Amino acid sequence: MNAKTTKIIYWTGIILTSLWFGASGFFELTTNKIVWDITVQLGYPPHFIYLLGVFKALGVITLLIPNKLLRLKEWVFAGIFFDITFAFFSKVAVLGFAATTDAIIAFIMVSVTYFMFRRLYSATYTT
């Protein structure tokens, strides 16, 4: 795969991830009834939901800054993977496997995006 294709896949993934987690963070920060009801049903306390919204918003901002904050982007990807993992297992435990479709799609999308990130920046900042 050439560098141009890798960049296109990477930036498409970053935009989709930013839209997905940006919207989610916005809904958590604005106490959207649907998002909050589901998250509370999964057993998470309100203070956690706000904090999740803050971190998602900051993560999206970090991801959208081109060619900067590469180590911090690694942490953002890790946080997104934790979020997806917890969402998946919480939904399996409380709502059943059928409710995990969004988490599975998010995992695949973010995994491909992270793989492209590593292809683009692997030698740039590793020591």
NORGIKA-V146613 format. One record per residue. RES is the residue in three letters. NEAR is the number of other C-alpha atoms within 10 Angstrom. D_LAST is the distance of its C-alpha to the last C-alpha in Angstrom with 2 decimals. Layout:
# NORGIKA-V146613
res=RES near=NEAR d_last=D_LAST
res=RES near=NEAR d_last=D_LAST
This chain:
# NORGIKA-V146613
res=MET near=6 d_last=24.96
res=ASN near=6 d_last=24.50
res=ALA near=11 d_last=22.26
res=LYS near=10 d_last=25.33
res=THR near=11 d_last=26.26
res=THR near=17 d_last=22.79
res=LYS near=16 d_last=22.94
res=ILE near=12 d_last=26.49
res=ILE near=16 d_last=25.76
res=TYR near=22 d_last=22.76
res=TRP near=18 d_last=24.88
res=THR near=14 d_last=27.88
res=GLY near=20 d_last=26.03
res=ILE near=20 d_last=24.68
res=ILE near=16 d_last=28.26
res=LEU near=16 d_last=29.84
res=THR near=20 d_last=27.45
res=SER near=21 d_last=28.03
res=LEU near=13 d_last=31.76
res=TRP near=14 d_last=31.89
res=PHE near=21 d_last=29.93
res=GLY near=22 d_last=31.19
res=ALA near=16 d_last=34.74
res=SER near=18 d_last=34.18
res=GLY near=26 d_last=32.80
res=PHE near=17 d_last=35.70
res=PHE near=18 d_last=38.20
res=GLU near=24 d_last=36.83
res=LEU near=18 d_last=37.04
res=THR near=13 d_last=40.51
res=THR near=16 d_last=41.83
res=ASN near=12 d_last=42.77
res=LYS near=11 d_last=45.39
res=ILE near=10 d_last=44.31
res=VAL near=16 d_last=40.63
res=TRP near=20 d_last=41.59
res=ASP near=12 d_last=44.32
res=ILE near=13 d_last=42.08
res=THR near=19 d_last=39.26
res=VAL near=13 d_last=41.84
res=GLN near=14 d_last=43.48
res=LEU near=17 d_last=40.21
res=GLY near=11 d_last=40.40
res=TYR near=13 d_last=37.96
res=PRO near=12 d_last=39.32
res=PRO near=14 d_last=39.77
res=HIS near=8 d_last=37.34
res=PHE near=13 d_last=34.56
res=ILE near=19 d_last=35.56
res=TYR near=19 d_last=35.29
res=LEU near=14 d_last=31.85
res=LEU near=19 d_last=30.70
res=GLY near=22 d_last=32.16
res=VAL near=16 d_last=30.37
res=PHE near=17 d_last=26.93
res=LYS near=26 d_last=27.72
res=ALA near=19 d_last=28.85
res=LEU near=14 d_last=25.77
res=GLY near=22 d_last=23.54
res=VAL near=22 d_last=25.58
res=ILE near=13 d_last=25.30
res=THR near=17 d_last=21.49
res=LEU near=22 d_last=21.47
res=LEU near=15 d_last=23.93
res=ILE near=11 d_last=22.05
res=PRO near=9 d_last=20.82
res=ASN near=10 d_last=17.37
res=LYS near=11 d_last=16.61
res=LEU near=12 d_last=15.31
res=LEU near=19 d_last=12.86
res=ARG near=10 d_last=11.41
res=LEU near=13 d_last=15.09
res=LYS near=20 d_last=16.13
res=GLU near=15 d_last=14.24
res=TRP near=12 d_last=16.44
res=VAL near=19 d_last=19.39
res=PHE near=18 d_last=19.15
res=ALA near=13 d_last=19.01
res=GLY near=16 d_last=22.02
res=ILE near=20 d_last=23.84
res=PHE near=17 d_last=23.46
res=PHE near=12 d_last=24.83
res=ASP near=16 d_last=27.62
res=ILE near=20 d_last=28.55
res=THR near=16 d_last=28.53
res=PHE near=13 d_last=30.72
res=ALA near=19 d_last=32.96
res=PHE near=20 d_last=33.45
res=PHE near=16 d_last=34.39
res=SER near=20 d_last=36.47
res=LYS near=21 d_last=38.38
res=VAL near=15 d_last=38.99
res=ALA near=11 d_last=40.33
res=VAL near=12 d_last=42.50
res=LEU near=14 d_last=43.34
res=GLY near=12 d_last=42.91
res=PHE near=13 d_last=40.76
res=ALA near=9 d_last=42.46
res=ALA near=15 d_last=40.92
res=THR near=18 d_last=37.32
res=THR near=12 d_last=37.42
res=ASP near=12 d_last=35.49
res=ALA near=19 d_last=32.67
res=ILE near=14 d_last=32.49
res=ILE near=12 d_last=32.47
res=ALA near=20 d_last=29.80
res=PHE near=18 d_last=27.58
res=ILE near=11 d_last=27.98
res=MET near=16 d_last=27.50
res=VAL near=20 d_last=24.32
res=SER near=15 d_last=22.89
res=VAL near=15 d_last=23.55
res=THR near=24 d_last=22.13
res=TYR near=19 d_last=18.84
res=PHE near=14 d_last=18.68
res=MET near=21 d_last=19.31
res=PHE near=22 d_last=16.66
res=ARG near=14 d_last=14.02
res=ARG near=15 d_last=15.79
res=LEU near=16 d_last=15.78
res=TYR near=12 d_last=12.31
res=SER near=12 d_last=10.11
res=ALA near=9 d_last=8.47
res=THR near=10 d_last=8.97
res=TYR near=9 d_last=6.46
res=THR near=8 d_last=3.78
res=THR near=4 d_last=0.00
